[in-house]
Amino acid sequence: MNDPRLELKTVAVRKDGCFSVLLWDGRPFAVSVERTFEDGRPIITQGAYKCTRSAYVKGGYETFEVHVEGHSRILFHKGNVEEDSAGCIVVAASFGEMRERTAVLDARTGFGRLMEATAGLAGFAMQVTGR
């Protein structure tokens, strides 16, 4: 897992979330939003992370956990806006607007693309940039 295959490239940090593009082997395939601290900083900082297969019990589906020092159960999961996550990476297919807030849309498609790209893998490395 020394060579990151998933890249999370942040494109905007706003009061309504941290918005990024996900790339697998350099190819963009999905977008994401993450919750930020009150001072606007994302919970996941710039750097390299190990991700391992896990389950999102609340949603009832398989996913991956991002191992972030000082935090537990940071997962990839479906959603639309920053409030859909307490610190996880909410994955969808495109950027848009929902309830007068910047959002990510079509979570089923975007999250499905993540799980397709990682099919059969127990884990992978992720590089986070742009923060």
C-alpha positions, 0 to 999 in steps of 0.5 A, spaced: 500 500 500 505 504 498 503 507 492 496 511 493 491 509 488 485 513 491 486 521 491 482 525 494 483 532 491 480 538 495 477 543 490 473 548 496 473 549 503 466 552 505 462 554 511 457 548 508 463 543 507 469 541 504 468 539 497 473 534 493 474 530 487 476 523 488 481 520 483 482 512 482 489 511 478 489 518 476 481 518 473 476 522 476 470 518 478 466 521 484 466 527 488 465 528 496 463 532 501 466 532 509 464 536 515 469 541 518 471 543 524 467 550 527 474 554 524 473 551 517 478 546 518 477 539 515 477 533 520 482 529 515 488 533 514 493 533 507 497 527 507 497 519 506 492 514 509 490 507 509 483 505 508 481 498 510 474 494 508 469 495 513 461 496 514 457 502 515 452 499 520 447 505 520 446 504 512 447 497 512 452 496 506 460 495 505 465 500 505 472 502 507 474 506 513 480 511 513 485 510 519 485 517 521 490 518 528 485 521 533 479 519 530 475 512 529 470 510 524 471 515 519 468 511 513 466 513 506 458 513 505 452 515 501 449 522 503 448 529 500 450 535 505 455 536 510 450 534 515 449 527 513 456 526 516 459 527 523 466 526 520 466 521 514 467 522 507 460 523 503 461 520 496 456 522 490 457 523 483 456 530 482 456 537 485 450 541 486 445 544 491 440 542 496 436 546 501 440 552 499 446 549 500 452 546 496 451 539 496 454 532 492 448 529 488 447 522 486 450 518 492 448 511 489 452 512 483 458 515 486 458 511 491 457 505 487 463 507 482 468 507 489 466 500 490 467 498 483 474 501 483 475 497 489 472 491 488 476 485 491 481 489 495 481 488 502 484 495 503 488 501 499 492 507 500 489 514 499 493 521 498 489 527 500 491 534 497 489 541 496 488 542 504 
